[in-house]
């Protein structure tokens, strides 16, 4: 089913019986008939709810929508999703449910910093080892696997250089070493890419970002094969990683427009990238939709189409040759808000060297092709004319 239709068609109501949209179920506890009834629900033999941390209708409704978006063919390839309190909670759930003491994890060296901190530093306390590798160097990637490697973690689109992972290649290498492939799909969303369809075993989304799209919710999602995630909700409940009803309700409301927002923002992002590429003041532009992008062919192969056009997502980054001082000057005078997060209806900008990658030294930044002059844009749904005008003000005088 077209992703434009999945969101809109979700939860078609029965006339005169149920409301047109999900109500908010704010209760902590649910009434059961007797101990046998409660036992059947908690044991999974009967549908229903007992206690909010073990599950509630709003999380279920949001989960079902995520499952449809990530694996439309549920009959042939059943997929299970679970909703967590944040994207990092989803990553934590993946680690505690799939790994044990003595295991080794391989990480892309371009991951979100908190993900690397969680797996490299925190998981070390539980006897789980980790190492980083450049996933775009296939020979180095193959050589990095150890006999106890149980998981490879990568991102569909990396931050902030927007490299596109070749998920089928990563899947083939992981399977040859009996390791799971976990893909963080936050920058793409299932509207742009569905990693499970390309061989990933697990997919993670920070619903906080584009999937909710309104900057007012913090949620995450972990999805994968049904046999792999059997009993995942019980593990999430035990670790206290679950999401509140109100946040789930807000996110489901936001996701009704997800495909439309990604389609509009993707078109805007391409226009912005093309404008920036034409400016002498800009040293380099990163966007998978540009013909000059190193991973353009991978993106064309893996990314979905909306109305017969490939959507290359809505993140753009560019480099200013003047370094930190020039970047700071542009950011201060830009009409575009400086915001450390991303994925809202309106466009925001960020400075990776002072936010997401602030703990890296100069050599580490250089290795990732990030400079003090790198600016990242999260493109929203404004008119393209307004965005170009904002960027013109941002860059004013730099090419003189």
N, C-alpha and C positions, 0 to 999 in steps of 0.2 A: 504494500500500500504506500502511496505517495506520502512522505512525512508531512506535507501540507494538510493532508486529510486525517492523519492519525491523531493529531492534537485536537482538531475540531470535532472529530467523530467520537472522541473518548467520552464515555458516560452518557450515551443517549438515554434520556429519561423515558419511563413509562408514563403515559398520559394519565393524569389524575391520581397517581400513586406516589411518585417521588419528586422532589424538587429538581429544577433544571440543572442545578449545580450542587456539588457536595456540600452538605452542612458541616459546621465545625463541631467536632465531638471533643469538648474540653474536659470531660470527666476523667478522673484518675482510675476509678474502679467501675466494673460492670457487674450487674446482679446475675447470679447463677441460680438455677433451680434447687440444686442440692450438691453435696460433695462429689457425686458421680459425674454430674454435669460439668463442674469445674475441672475435674480430673481429665475428662474427655477433651475439653478445650485446650488445657495446658499440655496435654500429651499429643495433641495434633490429630486425634481421632474424630474430632468434630469441629466445625467452623464456629467462630465466635471469639469473644474477648473477655478477659478477666481483669487485667491490670495494664495500665497504659504502657509501662516499660516493655511488656511482652508483646505489644501490638495494639493498634487502634485503627479505626476505619479510614482516617485521613492518610495515614502512612500507607495503608493498603491500596487506596485509590491512586496515590502518587506512584507507588511501586509498579502497579499494573500499567500505568502510562509509560513509565521508563522501560519496562519489559517490551512493550509493543514497539517503541521507537528503536531499541537496540537489537531486536530480533523479531521482525515482522512475521517470520515463518515459525510461529510457536508450535505448530503441530509436528513439524519435522525436526526442528531444533529447539526444544523447550529451554527457555532461559529463565533464570531466577534473579530478581533484584532485591536489594534491601536498602532502606533509607536510613541515613545516619545523621548525626547532629552537625556535621561539617565534612568538607572534603578530606581533611586530615583524619577525622574519625573513620571515614571509609578506608583510608590507607592503613590505619591502625588495625581495623577489623580484618583486612586482607592479610596482614602480617601475623596477627595472633591466631587466625583460623587456619592458615596454610603452612606456617613454619614452626619449627621446634628447635630446641638447643642442639647445636652441632651443624645446623644448616648454614648455607652460604647464599647470599643474594647478590646479583649483579645489578648495578644501577647505571643508567645513562648518566654521563657527566654533565648533562644539560638540564637536570631535573629541577623542579621547584625546591628552593633551599630547605624548607621545613621537612620535605619528604626525605631529602638526603640526611638531615639531622636526625630524624626519627629512626631511620634504618641503620645508619652508620654509628651513631652515638648511643641512642636509647636502647636499641635492640641488642647491642653488645652486652648489656647488663643481663640479658637472658640467654646468652651463649650463642647468639646468631651473628655470624660474621658477614661483612659486606665489603664490596670494592666497586670502584667506578671504572667505566670504560666508554670510549667513543663508539657509539652504536653505528656511526656512519663509516667506520673502518671495519669492514666485515672480517678481515683476517685477524685484527686485534680482538674483535668480539669473540670469534671462535676460540682463540687462544686463552681468553680470560675465564672461560668456564672451568670450574673445578669438579672433582668427582662428587662433591657434596652440594653443588649449586642446585637450588630448588626453585629459583624464581629469577626472572629478568624483568626489570621495571623500566619503562620508557614512556615518553609522551608522544601523542599523535603529532602535535605541533609544539616545538620547544619555545621557551621564553629566554630572551627576547628576539633571537635571530630567526625564529619561525622556520627552523628546519623541520622537514616532514619525514617521519619515520616510515620506512618500508616495512609495514607490519607483516606481510606474508614472508619476507625474508627473515625477520626476527622470529616469527613463529616456527619456521622450518629449523632454524638453528637451535631454538629452545627445545623443541620436541626431540631433536637428535641427541640432546643431553638430558632428556627426561626432566626438564624444568618447565615451570609454568611461565606464561607470558602475561604480565599485567600492564595494561595501557591506560595511562591517565589521558582522558579524552576531553579535558575541560576546555581547551582553546578551540576545539572543533565542534563539540556537541554531537549528538547522534544525527542532527540534521545535515552535517557536513561529512561525517565519517562514522561508520559503525564497525569498530574494531573486531567484534566477535565474528562478523561475517568474513573477516580477512585472516582469521586464524588465532586471534588472541583468546586466551583462556578466561581472563578477567578484564573487566573494564571499569574504570573509576570516573566519576564526574563530581566536580564541585558544583552542585546545583546553585550555590551562592552566586555564581557568576552568570553566564549567558542564559542558562536554562530557566532560572527565575527571572532575571533580566531587569529587576527594578531596584536593586540595591537595598532591599529591606529584609532579607532572609539569609540565614546561614544554615546550609544543609549539604549533605553529600549523598552519593549513591555508589554501591558496589554491585556489579552484575556479572553473571557468568553461567556456565552450563549448570543445568539442574542437578546433575549428579555430583558436581564439584561443590556446590553451595548448599547441599542438604543440611538443614539444621542451623543455617547461618544466623537466623533471627534469634535463636536461643543464645548463641555466643555473643551477639551484639547486646542483648539484654543483660547478660552476665557482666559484661565490661562497662555497661552504662553508656553505650554509644548511640542510643536511639534519639529520634527526633520528636519534637513536640507537635501536637495536632495543629496548632495555629500556623506554625511555620510550614507544615506540609500543605495546609489549605492555601496559604499564600502562594507557595511555589506551584501548585497545580493550576491556580489561576494564571500565574505568569506564563506557564508553559502552553496555555491555550494559544498564545501568540508567538511561540518560539520559532516556528518555521518562517512565519512572515517577518519577524524581526531579523533573523539570520539572513534571509534573502535580501532585505533592504540594506542591512548593514554590510553585507558582502559586496553588493554593488557599490556602495559608498566607499568601502575600503579600496577597491580596485581604482576608483576615480582618484582617491587621495594618493595612493601609491604612484599612479601615473603622473599626477601633478608634482609630487615631491621629486620624482625622477627627472623632471624637466627643469629643476631649479639648480642653478650653479652653486648656491650656498649649501646644498646638501651633498655630502660626499658619497653616501650609499643609502639605498632603500631596500628593505627586506619585506617581501610579500610573496607568498606562493603563487599568486595569480599573475605575477609579472613574468614575461618570457625569459627574463634574465636570471630568475631565481634558480639556484642550483638544484632544487628538488621539484621543479615545475612538473616534470613528467611523472614523478611519483604521485604528486597531488592529483593530476589529471586521471590517473589510474584508480586511486583509492577514494577520492572525494565524490560525494553525491551530486546529482543535478537537481535543480529546482526550476520548474518550467523550462526544461531543456537547456539550462545553463549551469555549468559547474559553479558551485559555491566554494570559494577559497577561504571562507571564514572572514573575520573582521578585525584581526590584529595586524597592525603595520608598525614597523620600527624603522628609524632612519638615524644616520650618523652626521653630526655636525663637526667639521674639522677643527673648530676652535677649542674643543675639549670642555672641561667642566664649567669654566667661566662663561663661555658662549651658551652652553646649554642652560645654565642658571638664568642668564639674561633673557633668553627666549621664553623660558617657563614662566618667569615673573610677569612678563608683559602679554603672555598668550591669553586670549579669551577662553581657551580650553582649560578646564579645571585640572589641577595637579592632584591626582588621586592614586593611592598605592594599590587599590583594588582595580577591578575591571568588569566589563560585561553588563553595563547599564544601558538604558534607553538612549542616553546622551553620551557624546564622545568625551573621553577623559584621556589624560596623558600621564606618563610616569617616567622616572629617571632610574633605570635599573642599577646603576653604579652606587646610588645612594639609598636604594630601597631593597628590592628583591635580591640583589647581589652585593650588598654592602659589606659582607663579611669576607669577600674574596680580595686577595691582594692583586697588584697590577699585573703580575705574570699570569695569574689564574684568569683574570678578565681577558687578557690578550689571547690566551689559549682558546677561550670561548668566542673570540671575535667581538667582544664588548668593549667599548671605549667610554671615557668620561663624557663624551659627547653623544652617546646613544640615547635617543628618546623613543619611548614606546607609546603607541596610540591604541586605545581601545575604541574602535569606531562604532558610533551609534546610528540612530535612524533619522537624524536631521536631514535637511536637504543638502545635496552635494555642493550647491552654490554657497551655502552658509559655511560648510566645512572648509572649502577652498579659501574663502574670505578670511576665516579664522587663522588658517595656516599662513596666508599672505601677511597678516599682521604679526604672526609669530616670527616669521623669517625676515621681516622688513629690515633692510639695511645691511644684511649679512653679506650680500654679493657685491657690495660697492667697494 
